[in-house]
Amino acid sequence: DIGALDFPILRSEKEWHETEPVAAIRHAQTDIRWADHLVILYPLWLGDMPADLKAFLEQVLRPGFAIDEAAAGAQAKLL
């Protein structure tokens, strides 16, 4: 239940790259890494996904979890 999680909204690219995720996000990353499949269901909000879901995905899909920016040449996918 993403709406019940307490996490900050990322406000800059620097925060995305240089800050550590909070405990709620690290726990979600552990659960996602464990899963074989991930299904995300959400209500449409003004024709798109809710802002909280976008903020959650920005937090979860950080370098080192979803992508490896240290890979030679281009970003390597980790998921």
C-alpha positions as CSV (number, residue, x, y, z in Angstrom):
1,D,0.0,0.0,0.0
2,I,2.1,2.9,-1.3
3,G,-0.3,5.5,0.2
4,A,0.6,4.2,3.7
5,L,4.3,4.5,3.2
6,D,6.2,7.5,4.6
7,F,8.9,8.7,2.1
8,P,10.1,12.1,0.8
9,I,9.6,13.3,-2.7
10,L,12.8,13.6,-4.7
11,R,13.2,17.2,-5.8
12,S,16.4,17.0,-7.9
13,E,18.6,14.7,-9.9
14,K,21.3,15.2,-7.2
15,E,18.9,13.8,-4.6
16,W,18.2,10.8,-6.8
17,H,21.9,10.0,-7.3
18,E,23.4,11.0,-4.0
19,T,20.9,10.4,-1.1
20,E,20.2,7.0,0.4
21,P,16.6,5.7,0.3
22,V,14.6,5.8,3.5
23,A,13.8,2.5,5.3
24,A,10.3,2.2,3.7
25,I,11.9,2.4,0.2
26,R,14.7,-0.1,1.1
27,H,12.1,-2.5,2.4
28,A,10.1,-2.1,-0.9
29,Q,13.3,-2.7,-2.9
30,T,13.9,-5.9,-0.9
31,D,10.4,-7.1,-1.7
32,I,10.7,-6.2,-5.4
33,R,14.1,-8.0,-5.7
34,W,12.5,-11.1,-4.1
35,A,9.5,-11.2,-6.5
36,D,9.5,-13.1,-9.7
37,H,6.8,-10.8,-11.1
38,L,5.5,-7.4,-10.1
39,V,2.0,-6.2,-10.9
40,I,1.1,-2.6,-10.2
41,L,-2.6,-1.6,-10.0
42,Y,-3.7,1.9,-9.6
43,P,-6.7,4.2,-10.2
44,L,-6.5,6.8,-12.9
45,W,-5.9,10.2,-11.5
46,L,-6.6,13.0,-14.1
47,G,-5.8,10.4,-16.8
48,D,-2.5,9.2,-15.4
49,M,-1.1,7.3,-12.4
50,P,-1.3,9.1,-9.1
51,A,1.6,11.3,-8.1
52,D,2.4,9.2,-5.0
53,L,3.0,6.2,-7.3
54,K,5.3,8.2,-9.5
55,A,7.2,9.5,-6.5
56,F,7.5,5.9,-5.2
57,L,8.8,4.6,-8.5
58,E,11.4,7.4,-8.6
59,Q,12.6,6.4,-5.1
60,V,12.6,2.7,-5.7
61,L,14.2,2.6,-9.2
62,R,17.4,4.4,-8.2
63,P,20.9,3.7,-9.5
64,G,22.3,0.6,-7.8
65,F,18.9,-1.1,-7.7
66,A,17.3,-0.8,-11.1
67,I,20.2,0.4,-13.2
68,D,24.0,0.2,-12.9
69,E,25.5,3.5,-13.9
70,A,29.0,2.2,-13.4
71,A,28.7,-0.1,-16.3
72,A,31.1,0.6,-19.2
73,G,29.6,2.6,-22.0
74,A,25.9,2.7,-21.1
75,Q,23.6,2.0,-18.1
76,A,23.2,-1.7,-17.4
77,K,19.7,-3.0,-16.3
78,L,19.7,-4.7,-12.9
79,L,16.1,-5.7,-12.8
